[in-house]
């Protein structure tokens, strides 16, 4: 069964791609069928482990064996990986089904479905690994699939640029992860999780010289591991690729850039908790970066106009929540939010896709509005997703996001108090931009000039059914799994898959603190209604005041422009110099171009001897005969 979970998506990818000419819907049905089976089996494995404590490490084959070093291809099933299996396969199955309708008019949909299934296999290989090498294989696999899917519409220049940007930025993070793996292998002599984690406590005090600096080994490894996580999970400074990745089809955004691949960084930090727990410096770095990402992305989302980019920045912000929870030692709370976030964020992305589908590929929320009655089902599901994201009481986001803020408060440190405060402010910003998106999309006047209101229509059933399941998850996942994931007996569930050096206690919290975030969330609703529906001129007048704040947020804190001037342009100039002076001016000039030019000159000179007169040829023949006779006589 465990083998089927991993390999069915791969089989579906291969069959869907090579069998695309069999029938019209063969690729869609085959890939969706295999991933759905994998999802059902994943739920069974999770339930079996939860009820019967039935976990294990299933070795597929020995991958590398050299002396005492071994690395296997394995399927490691423990509480942490079983949760990830459910998230990855369940969301992937729904996205596959949704894509049947969303991509119905695309001539290359078999290739698209094949890529989705290949991504699912890569992500599953990552989460079930029992060593860093297999994890790195899955890590690079999901990066490759992300590149292929972001640039799926390769005839669009913006899609190609976004795919290249995602690939390059992720290489920075991947380089950090690779260095961490090299350090682990060099100093521990193994890359298997169990062996490395057992040896960590014995090397806590070990220092090494790194580029002339004496640094703690565990801290250095954890920092490089986190750099890898920053790239994959789009944390501040390595976040720039994620909003641009919205150039890909919407199902890609829901699967890869909301629920699965971008959570790989959080999974990596939680999986390596036995190492991070021994480095307070690394944990503080995780917390600070998570805090900055949460507030940065939420502030930028306040003024964005592309419906998918708003949800993308929201994803960055929520990933920031997960990281600062992990940085404060609340790994189980980070995983709980990862779990609930997958449902309501995938719901929002697929709901946004349904809106885009109704508006004939329009993504600017300023050109929407007034379609509440035309899209009744999409309206309900987007409302559910918005309520869950904002942390509306008793929906999934309320339980998981508020738990992060509560555990930050209970951390009882300066950094924990900062985290709790910023978490509350970010929750308020989250609520404002979420309701802005919702109200400007469905309420107010109809603002689209390219199509009429009557031309908008509800999505087909094949696109709405996945929204139903995700909506159920957005409502109930927090309530149903709170005690299991973060309750007083949560250690019984997580067992050894998460390591707590210092026990995280959920003590009594003041009532005023418990009520602060829900009250702000509730207050944001009438504020949003007034600002975006009743009296939108207030914000329009604010935009026209020429204050730098609006442009600062609209231009995303000018991070892209900073990179453009500090890194991209200098790199282009250096590359242009070496290309013109080195490649063209030297290699080509004296290499292939020079040789071909010399051959051409010699050919032209030689060609002049071909006069076409018989006496010239007779003279050459006589001259040649004379030279030959002279040679023979002298010999």
N, C-alpha and C positions, 0 to 999 in steps of 0.2 A: 504493500500500500504506500509506504514512504517513497519507494522508487517511482511509483506511478505519479505521485504528486510532483516530483521533480521533472520527470522526463516526458510526461504527456504534453505540456506546452511546447517542448522542443519538437516532438513528433508532429504536433499540430502545425507548427511553423513550417516544417519541411514539406508536409503534405499539402498545406495550403498554398505554398509557393509553387511547387512543381505541378500541382494539380489544378492550377488556375484555369486551364483550358477545358476541364472536364465538363463543367456546367456553369451556369450563371452565378449561382450562390454557393458553389462547392467550397471555396476558400473560406467564406464567412461562416458557413455552418460547421465545417470541420474544425477550424481553429476555436470557435466559440464552444463547441461540444467538448473538446479535450480540456480546455481551461475550466469549464464548468465542472467536469468530473474532478479535476484537481482541487477545485474549491470545496466541493462536497467532502472529499477525502480529507482535506486540511481541517475542516470543521470537526470531522470525526476524530482525527488525531489529537486535536486540541481538547476535545471533550474526554477522550480516553485518558489523556495525560492528567487532566484536571480531576477526573473521578477516580481513576485507578492507579494514578502515579506511574503510568506506563510510558517511560521515556527510554531512549537508548541512542547509541551511535552506530549507524549502519554503514560499514565500509563497502564502497562500490569496487574499488581496486586500488592497489598501491601505485601511486603516481610517480614518486621519486624515491629512490633508495640509494644512498651513498654513504658507506661506513655506518656510523651511528645515526645519521640523519635520514629521516623518513618523512614523507608528506603524502597523505592519502586523499583520494576523492571520497568524501564521506557525506552522509546525511545525518547530521547531529540534531536529534530531536530533544529539546529541553523546553522548559516553560517559556523562555524568551523567544526561541526560534518558532515554537508552536503558535505564539501570538502573531509573530510576523508572517507566518504561513497563511493564517486566516486573513490578515489585512491584505497581503499581496494578491492572493488567488481570488478572494471574494470581490475586491474592487476590480481586478483585471477581468474577471468573468463578466461583470456588469458592463464594463467599458467595451468589451468585445461585442456584446449584444447591442449596446447603444450605437456602436459604430456601423452596424448593419444598416441602420436607418440614416445616420448622419452622413456616411460616406457613400450612400446609394448611387449618387450621380457621378462619382469619381471613377474614371476608367482604370485607375491603378489600385483599386481597393484590395485585390488579392495580396499585392505586395505590402500594403498597409497592415492588413490583418496578420500577415506573416511576421512583420517587424514587431507588432504588439506581442505576439506569442513568444518570439525570441527574447524580447525584453523580459517577459515574465519568467522564462527559464533562467536568464542571467540573474535576476533578482532573487529567485529561489536558491540558486547555487550560492549566492552571497550569504543569505541568512541561515542556511543549514550547514555552513562550513564549520569544520573543527580545527582549522589552521589558517594562518594569515595568507598563505599562498592561494588557496582556493577562494578565500574572501577577496583577494586582489583580482583573481580571474573574474569573479562575478562583478566586482567593482568596475573593472574596465569594460566588461560586457554591457552593463547598463549604460555606461558612458557612450559606448559605440552606438547602441540602439537609440539613445537620446539624440545623438547627432543625426542619425538616419531619419528619425521621425520629426525632429524640428525642421530639417531641410527636406521633408517629404515632397512638398511642392517646389521642386528644385528649379523650376522656371521663374520663380519669384526671386529677385535679387535680395530682397529683405530676408526671405527665409534662408537663403544660402549664407548670408552674412550672420544671421542669428545662430545658425548651426555651427559655423566656424568659431564664433565668439564663445559659445558654450563649450566647444571642444577645447579651445585654448585655455580658457579660465579654469576649467576642470583639470587640465594638465598640471597647473600649478599646485592644486590640492593633491592630485595623485602623486606628484613628485615628493611631496611631504610624507604621504603614506608610505611610499616606497623606501624613503630614507629610514622611517621608523621600523619597517620590516627588516631592512639591512642591519640596523643597530640591534634589533632583537635577536636575529640569527647570529650575529658576530659575538655578542656577549652572553647569550643564553644557550647557544648551540642547538636551538630548536625553534620551530615556528608553530608548533602545536599549542593550542590555547591552554590546555590543562598543564602542560609542562612549563610553559612560560609563566602562567599565573602562579604556579606553585613556587617558582624560583624568584618571583618578584620580591617577596618579603625578605629574602636572603640578600638582596642587592639594594636595599633601601638607602644605605649609607654610601654606596659606591659612587665615586666621582670620576669623570673622564675629562681629558683635554679635547675640546672641540673648537677648531679654528682659533686656537690660542687662548681659549677661555676654559676655566675649570668649572664644569657643570655637573649637576646630579644626573646620573644615568636615567633613572625612572622619569624624572621631570622632563628631560630632553626627549625621551621616547614619547611620552604623553603629549608634549607640545606638537611634535611632528604628526602624531596620530590625529590630533585635533585640527591641524592644518588640512589634512586630508578630508576630515569631516566638514570643515568650513567650505571647501570647494564644492563638495557634493550636495551639501545642504544649504548652499547659497547664503552663508553668513556674511556679515558686514565686511566690505572690501573685496570679497570674492562672490558677491551677490549679483553682480551686474549682468550675468548671463541669463538669469531666470526670467525677468520681465520680457526680455527680447525673445525668449524661447516661446512666447505666446504666438509667434508666427506659425508654429506648427498647428495641425488640426486640433480642435478642441478636445477630442477624446484623449489625445496625447497629454494635454495639460492636466486632465483629470487623473490619469493613471500615473504618469511619470512625475509631473511637476506639482503634485498636490499630495498624493497618498502613499507613494512607494519610493521611487529613487531618491527624492530629496530627504526622505527620512533615514536613508542609509547612514548618514553621518551621525544622527542621534543613536541609531542602533550600534554603530561602532563604538561610541563613547560608553554606552551602557554595557556592551559586551566586554569591553576592556576596563570595567569598573574595578577589578582586582588590581589594576595598575594605577588608575587615576586616584584611587583612595589613598595611595601612598605618596601623592604629590599635591600638596595644598596649592603650590604655585600654579600647576596646570589646571586645577579645579577653579581657582580664582580667574584664570584667563578664560576658561569656558564660560564662567558666569558673566564676566564683563562683556565679552563679545556677544553673548546671548542677549544681554540687556540692551546694548547699543543697537543690535539688529532689530529687536522687538519695537523699540520706540522709533527708530529710523524708518523702518518699512511702514509702520502705522501712520506716521506723519506724512510720508510721501503719498500713501494711498488716499489721503483726504482730498487731494486735488487732481488725481488722475481721471481721465475721461474714457479710456479704453476699458470696456467691461472686464476683459480677461486680465488686463494688467492690474486692475484693482484687486482682483482675487489673487493674482500672483504675488503682489506685495503683501497681501494678507497672509499668504503662505509663508513668506519670509518672516513675518512678524511672529506667527505662531511657532515656527521652528525656533525662533529666538527664545520664546517661552520654554520650549522643551530643553534647550541647551542650558539656560540658567537654572532650571530645575535640576538637571544632571550635575551642573557645577556646584550646587549647594548640597549634593549628596543624595537628593531625592530621585534616584534613577527610576524607581518604580512609578513615581508620579509622572515623570517625563514619558515613560512608556504608556501610561494610561492616557495622557493627552494625545500621544501619537495615535493610539488606537481609536479614540473618539473623533479626533480631527480627520482621520481618513474618511469617515462616513460623511460628515457635513461638508468638508471641503470638496470631495468628489461630487457631492450633490450640488454644490454651488457651481462648480465648473460645468457639469453636464447641464444644469439649468441654464447657465449662461449660453451654452451651446444651443440649447433649444430656442432661446431668445434670438441669437444670431441667425439661426435657421429661419425663424419667422420673419426677420427683417432682411432676409436675402443677403447675408454676410456682412451686415452693418455691425460694427463693434463700438461705436461712439455713443455713450449713453445720452449725450446732448441731442442726439438725433433719434431718440426713442420716446417713450412716454405714451400714456393713454391706452395701453393694450391689456389692461387687467381683465376685461371681459372677453377679449379675443383669445387670450392664452390662460384660461382658468386653471388648468392643471399645473402648468409651469409656474404660474403665480403662487399656487399653494406650496409647491416644492421649494421654490426660491425663498418663500416666507419661512418655511421650516429651517432651511439651511442658514438663513440670516439670523434667526432667533438662536439657533444652536451656536453659531460662531460668536455672537455677541455675549453669550453666557446668560441667556434668559433663564430665569429660575426653572429648575427641574428638567431642562433639556441637557443633552450630553455635554456640551461645552461648559455649562454651569458647574458640573461636577468636577471636570478635569482641569479647566483653567483656574477656577477658584481654588482648587486644591494646590496648584503650583504657588499661587500668591500666599495661601495659608502656610505652606511649608517654608516659604521664604521668610515669613514673619516669625515662625517658630525656630528658625535657624539661630535667632538671637545674636546676630553679629552685625557689624556695621554694613557689610556687603549684603547680608540678608535683608536688612531694613531698606537699603537702597533698592534691592531687587523687588521687594514687596511694593514699595512706593511707585516705582516705574511700571511694575506690572499693573497696578490699578489705573494709572494714567493711560497706559497702552490699551487697557480694556475699554476705557471711555472713548479713545480715538477709534478703536475697532468698531465700536457701536455706531459712532457718527458716520464713518465712511461706508459701513455696511448698509445703513438705512439710506444714505445718499444714493448708493447704487440701486437699491430696491425702489425707492420712490421715483427717481428720475427715469427708471426703466419702465415701470408699470403705471405710475400715476401722472397727474398733470396733463397738459395738452399733448397731442400727437405731433411730434416735431420733425418727422422724416419727410423730405421733399422729393425723394426719388420714387417712393412707393406710397400708395394710399393705405388707409387703415384697413380697408376691406381686403387688401392683398395679403395682410398678415394672417397667419393661421397656426393652429396648434400642431405640435409635432406628432408624428405617427406613433402608434402603440408600442412599436419596438424600441422607441426612444424613451417612452414614458415608463415602461415597466421597470427598467433599472433605477429610475428616480424613486419609485415606490419603495424598493428594498433599501436604498440609501436613506430615504426619509425615515423609515422604521429605525435604522441604525442611528440616525441623528437624534431621534426622540428617546430611544430606550437604552442605547449602549452605555451611557454614563451611569444610569440608575442600576442596571443589571450587573455591571462589572465593577462598581466602585469598591465594594467590600472585598472582592477577590483580588483586585490589583493594588489597592492602597489602604485597605482596612487594617485593623489591629492584628489580624492573622495573615496579612499578605505575604509574610516571609514563608509561610507554609506553602503558598502557591509558587513563589519565585524560586524557592530552595537555593541552590548554589549558582543559578544562572545569573544572579545579580549579587554582588559582594558589597556588604555594608561594614566598613571598618568601625564606624560609629553608628549606633542604632538611631534611626530617625523616628522620633516619637511624635504622634499626633495628639498633643496635649490639648487641654481646654483653651479655646481662643475667645477673646472678648467679643461680646455680641455686636458692639459697634463696628468692630473690624469685619466680622462676618457679613454685616449688612451693607458695608460701604460700597463694594463693587456692584452687587445687585441693584442698589439704589441708583448709582450712576448709570447703569445700563438702562434702567427703566426711565430715568430722566432724559436720556438721550433721544428717546423716541419722540416725545412732543417737540423737543428742540429741533430735531431733524425735519419733522413735519412742517414746522413754522419756517425754517430756513430754506427748505427745498420745494415746498408745495405752496404754502400760504403767502410768504413774502420773500421770494428768491432775489429780489432787487438788493437786499442788504448785502449779500455776498457778491453780487455783481458790482455794486458800488465799491466794496472793499478791494476787489480786483483792480479797479480803475484808479486807486489811490497811489499807484506806483510805489507802494511799499515793497521792500525786497523780499519779505517773507513768502509771499505767494509764488514769486518766480523761483525762489530758493527751493521750495517744495516741489513745484512743477518740474524743475530741472533736476530733481532727485539728489539734492544737496551738491550738485555739480561734480559728483564722483566720476561719471563717465567723461566729462570734459577734462577733469584733472588727469585721468588716465590717458586721454587723447594727447594732451600736451606733454605730460611727463614721460610717457612710455611709448605710445603708438607712433606719434610723429617722429621722435628721435629714432625709433626702430626703423621706420620707413626710410628716413634719410640715410641711416647707416646702410640699410639694405640696398637703397638706390645707388649709393656710392660704390659698394662692392659689386653690384650688378653691372653698372656702367664701366667702371674702371677695371674691375677684376674679371668679371665674366665676359663682358663684350670686348673691353679694351685690351685684355691680355689673353685669356683662354681662347676665346673665339678668334681673336685677331691672329694669334700665332698657332692656333690649333686647327679645327676643322675649316674655318673661313680662310685662314692663311694657306693651308694646304690646297684647298680647292682653287684659290686665286692663283697660286703658283702653277698648278696643273693647267689652269685656263691659259696663263701666259705662255707656258711652254707649248701648249697645243696650238695657240695662235701663231707662235713663231714657226713651229713645225709645219703648220698648214700652209705657210707661204712657199714651202718647197714644192708643194703640189701645184705645178703650173699648168699641167695638161698637155705640154709639148713633148713629143717623142724624143727630141734630141737632148732635153734636160734629163729624162729618165735614162737614156743611153749613157750620158756622161756620168751619172751617179753609179750605174752598173759598172762602167769601166773603172771608175775610181775605187769602187769596192773590190773589184777583181785585182787591181794593182796592190791594194793594201793586203789582200789575202796572199798573193804571190810573194810579196816582200816578207811577210811573216813566215811563210813556209821555207823560203830560201835561208833566212837568218836562223831559223830553228835548226 
